[in-house]
Amino acid sequence: MIHMTETLAVHTVEGFLTPDETDRLTKLLDEHLIASGWAPVRPSDGMVAPDEIQEILAAGIERALPAIRRVFPSVAGATPWDYHDLGPGDRIDPHLHGVGEPDARPQRVARVAFHLQEAERGGEFYVETASSDALWTERTAEPGSSFFPGTRFAREISHHAGPEATAALSRIPRTRWTSAPPAGTAVVYGAQLVHGVATVHEGRLRKLITNLLDG
């Protein structure tokens, strides 16, 4: 059963991949980008990584599950990973995915972001916290759902929510927590946290993202 605190937690897994795994993943990804010609239309666009890369990342998740479950005890597995590639001028504005269907199974508990390459300047990942009730709906979890009874659900203020929702989020006072994780670290963050990526000023930010699901 998912507790509300899991959906609002932040955790890190240092050494998520070994140096050899990271080198192998980078080589495979570069080869795939050349062969496919993929390039993002928007900074928030992602590409589902090829199977060989999924296997490397799945091995990392399997090793990391004991550490992840100390903070997110309901996590049982992960979805396929998406690749994101941001260059100078790109950013991902603050947004909140929320829980779209609280009664669906399985449920997203958190997300994992593994930075394959950091930008030379800018491109920091962040989460934002706020005490405002404006981030929340009136929905609460009922007995028998995947969530602990009484769990509240945040509003969806995602890239697809429209300009009104984005403008509403911008009016809510928030505190930003910016991360600068060591190389090879995966950042795990709850599904009901506001998050985003600061503007890349120099260099290239390459990251892979997955969703962590309950049983």
C-alpha positions in Angstrom: 0.0 0.0 0.0 1.3 3.4 -1.0 1.7 6.0 1.7 1.4 9.7 0.9 4.9 10.4 2.2 6.3 8.2 -0.5 4.8 10.4 -3.2 6.5 13.4 -1.6 10.0 12.0 -0.8 13.4 12.5 -2.4 16.2 10.0 -2.4 19.5 9.3 -4.2 21.3 6.1 -5.3 25.0 6.8 -5.7 26.8 4.5 -8.1 23.6 3.5 -9.8 25.6 2.1 -12.8 29.1 1.0 -12.8 31.7 2.9 -15.0 31.7 0.0 -17.5 27.9 0.0 -17.7 27.8 3.7 -18.2 30.4 3.5 -21.0 28.5 0.7 -22.7 25.2 2.6 -22.3 26.7 5.8 -23.8 28.2 3.9 -26.8 24.9 2.1 -27.5 22.9 5.3 -27.2 25.2 7.3 -29.5 25.0 4.6 -32.1 21.2 4.6 -31.9 21.0 8.4 -32.2 23.1 8.3 -35.3 21.2 5.4 -36.9 17.7 6.8 -36.0 18.4 10.5 -36.5 16.2 11.2 -33.5 16.2 14.8 -32.1 13.7 16.3 -29.6 11.2 18.8 -30.9 10.6 20.2 -27.4 12.9 20.0 -24.4 10.3 17.8 -22.6 10.3 15.3 -25.5 11.7 11.9 -24.7 12.7 8.8 -26.7 12.1 5.2 -25.5 15.6 3.8 -25.2 16.6 0.7 -27.2 16.3 -2.8 -25.6 20.0 -3.2 -24.9 20.0 0.1 -22.9 16.8 -1.0 -21.1 18.6 -4.2 -20.0 21.5 -2.2 -18.5 19.2 0.2 -16.7 17.0 -2.7 -15.5 20.1 -4.3 -13.9 20.8 -1.0 -12.1 17.2 -0.8 -10.8 17.3 -4.4 -9.5 20.5 -3.7 -7.6 19.2 -0.4 -6.2 15.7 -1.7 -5.1 16.8 -2.5 -1.5 18.1 1.1 -1.1 15.1 2.6 -2.9 12.6 0.6 -0.8 14.0 2.2 2.4 12.3 5.4 1.3 9.7 4.0 -1.1 8.7 0.7 0.5 5.8 0.0 -1.9 8.0 0.0 -5.1 8.0 -3.3 -6.9 9.4 -2.4 -10.4 9.9 0.2 -13.1 8.6 1.1 -16.5 10.8 1.4 -19.7 13.2 4.3 -19.6 13.0 7.4 -21.8 16.0 9.3 -23.0 16.1 13.1 -22.9 18.6 15.4 -24.5 18.8 19.2 -23.8 21.1 21.8 -25.3 21.8 25.5 -24.7 18.6 27.5 -24.1 16.5 24.4 -23.2 14.7 24.0 -19.9 11.8 22.1 -18.5 9.4 24.4 -16.6 8.0 23.4 -13.2 5.3 20.9 -13.5 3.4 18.2 -11.5 2.2 14.9 -12.9 0.0 13.9 -10.0 -2.0 10.7 -9.8 -4.4 10.6 -12.8 -6.4 7.5 -11.8 -6.1 6.6 -8.1 -7.9 3.3 -8.5 -5.8 2.1 -11.4 -3.3 -0.8 -10.9 -0.3 -0.6 -10.9 0.3 2.9 -9.6 3.3 5.3 -10.1 4.9 5.9 -6.8 8.0 7.9 -7.9 10.4 8.6 -10.8 14.1 8.1 -11.3 16.3 10.4 -13.2 19.8 9.2 -14.2 22.0 11.9 -15.6 24.3 10.4 -18.2 25.9 13.7 -18.9 25.7 17.0 -17.0 25.7 20.4 -18.8 28.8 22.5 -18.4 26.7 25.3 -17.0 23.0 25.2 -16.0 20.6 22.3 -16.5 20.2 21.5 -12.8 17.3 19.3 -11.8 15.1 20.6 -9.0 12.0 19.8 -7.0 9.8 22.4 -5.4 7.8 22.2 -2.1 4.9 24.4 -1.0 2.4 24.5 1.8 -0.4 25.9 -0.4 -3.6 24.0 -0.6 -3.9 25.1 -4.2 -1.7 22.2 -5.3 -4.2 19.7 -4.1 -7.6 18.3 -5.1 -10.3 17.3 -2.8 -9.9 13.7 -3.7 -8.8 11.2 -1.0 -8.0 7.5 -1.3 -10.8 5.1 -0.3 -10.4 1.8 1.4 -9.4 -0.9 -1.1 -7.3 1.4 -3.3 -3.5 1.2 -3.8 -3.1 4.1 -1.5 -3.3 4.4 2.3 -6.9 5.5 3.1 -7.2 9.3 3.4 -4.2 10.0 1.0 -4.8 13.3 -0.8 -4.0 13.7 -4.5 -2.3 16.6 -6.1 -3.5 18.4 -9.2 -2.1 17.5 -12.5 -0.1 20.6 -13.7 1.9 18.9 -16.5 3.2 20.0 -19.9 -0.2 18.9 -21.3 -2.4 20.7 -18.7 -2.6 24.0 -20.7 -1.6 27.6 -20.0 -4.2 28.2 -17.3 -2.9 25.4 -15.1 0.7 26.5 -15.7 -0.2 30.1 -14.8 -2.0 28.9 -11.7 1.2 27.1 -10.6 3.3 30.2 -11.2 1.2 32.1 -8.7 1.8 29.6 -5.9 4.7 30.5 -3.5 7.2 27.6 -3.6 10.6 26.7 -2.3 13.1 25.2 -4.9 15.6 22.5 -4.0 18.3 22.2 -6.6 20.4 19.0 -6.9 24.0 18.6 -8.0 24.4 14.8 -7.6 27.8 13.1 -8.0 28.5 11.4 -11.4 26.7 8.1 -11.7 24.0 9.0 -9.2 20.3 8.4 -9.7 17.8 10.9 -8.2 14.5 9.3 -7.0 11.6 11.7 -6.4 7.9 11.2 -5.5 5.2 11.3 -8.0 3.4 14.2 -6.4 6.3 16.6 -6.3 6.6 19.7 -8.5 9.9 19.4 -10.5 11.7 20.7 -13.5 15.1 21.4 -15.1 16.9 24.7 -15.1 17.9 26.4 -18.3 21.0 24.8 -19.9 23.5 27.7 -20.6 26.5 25.7 -21.9 27.0 22.1 -23.0 24.6 19.2 -23.2 22.4 17.5 -20.6 21.6 13.9 -21.3 19.4 12.0 -18.9 17.2 8.9 -18.7 14.0 8.7 -16.7 11.7 5.9 -15.5 8.6 5.5 -13.4 8.7 3.3 -10.2 5.5 1.3 -9.7 3.9 -0.5 -6.9 3.0 -4.2 -7.0 
